[in-house]
Amino acid sequence: MKKFALLMLSVLVLASCISSPKDESQTTENEQNQTKVANGQIKKERIVDVADSELEMLRKNIIVKTMGDDYIVYEYSDVRIDKVAPLASRYCYETNPGKKAYLRDIYMHKNHKRRATFDCVDLASE
C-alpha cells in the first residue's frame, strides 16, 4: 500500500512539473494579448488562423463532381450542408446573374460521402 501511495505521489509531482511550463507560456501569451489591446492594437492573427483552418477543412472535404450552366453537384463528407450551400449560391450567381441555388436532392454515395445537387433557378420568374 505504501508503494502504491508513493507511486501515485510521484505521478502527481511529475504531472505538475510537466504542466507548469505550459501554464507559464499561456499566461505570457495572455499578457501579450492584453498589452496589445491596451496599446490600441487589435490582434487578428487568431481570427485569421481559425478562418484559414476552416477553409482548409472545407477544401479537403468538399469536391465539385459535375457542373453545368444551370446546376452543380458537390460531394462532401464531415461537413454540414449549410457549409456547402453558400458555395453553390456563389457558383449560380457567377454563372447566371440573378439566379439562386435551389437544393434539388442529397443522397448517400460510396464511403459515406454525400452528394448534393443544386439547381440554378430564378424563383421570382416561376
N, C-alpha and C positions, 0 to 999 in steps of 0.2 A: 504494500500500500504506500509505503514511504517512497519507493522508487517511482511509482505512478505519479505521486504528488510532485516529486522533483522534476519528472519529465514534463508534466503539464506546466510547471512554473518556468522551466527553461523555454518551452514553446512560446509562452506568453511574453517572456522577455525578448526573445528573438523576433517575434511578430511586432512588438513595439519598436524595436530598433530598426526594422525594415520599413515600417510605415512612417517613421518620423521624417526622413528626408523628403518624402512626397508631400507631407503636410507643409513643410517649410517652403517648398517650391510653389505650392498653391497659394500660400499666404503672400509670398513675394509677388506673384503674378497678380493677385487681387490688389495688392498695394500699388503696383504699377498701373493697373486699370483705373484705380481711384485717383491717382495723381494725374493721369492723362485727362480724365473727366474734369478734375478740379482746375486744370490749366485751360480748359475750354476746348480741348481736343476730343473728338469722338472716335473711339476705337471701332473700326468697321471690319477688321480682319476676321473676327469670329463670324460675323454675318456672311462674309464672302466665303469663308471656309465651309459653312453649312450649305450655302447655295451651290457651291461647286461640288460638294459631295452628293447632294441631291440630284444635280444634273448628271453626274457620272453614273449614279444608280439608275436614272431613267434611260441613259444611253445603253446601259448594259441589258436592261430588262424590257425594252420596247423596240420592236423591229417592224419596219414597213414591209408587208408581204406583197401586196399588189396595190396599184393605184390607177385611176383613170381620170377623165375630166370631171366626172360627177360622183366619184366615190373613192374611198381609201380603206384599206384593210390593215389593221395593226395586229401583230402577235405580241403578247406580253405575258410576263409572269412576275410574281411577287410585287405587283403594283395594282392599285385600285383603278377602276375605270375612270374616276374623276381626275386622275393624272394623265390619262390618255386623251380624254375629250378635248382639252384645250389645244392639243397638237392637231387634232382633226379639224377643229374650228379654224385654226390658223391656216391649215392647208386649203380648206374650202374658200376662205376669204382671199387667199393669194391667187388661186387658180380661177375662181369665179367670183369677182367682187359683187357683193350684195347677197350672196348665198351663205347659208349657215350649215353647220354639220348636224345631221339628224342620225341618231343611232338606229341602225336597222336591226342588227342582231349581235349577240355574243354567244359563242359556243366553245366548248372544251375541245382542245386538239391534243395531239400526242404529248406525252411527258407533262401533263397537267398545265399546258400552256393554253391561254385563251386567245381567241381571235375575235376581234370586234370590227364590224363593218359599219362605216359611216357614209351616208349619202349626203351630197352637197345639194341642198334644195332651197328654194325661196318660198317659205311657208306663207308669206303675205300674198303671193300671186295665186295660191291654190285655194 
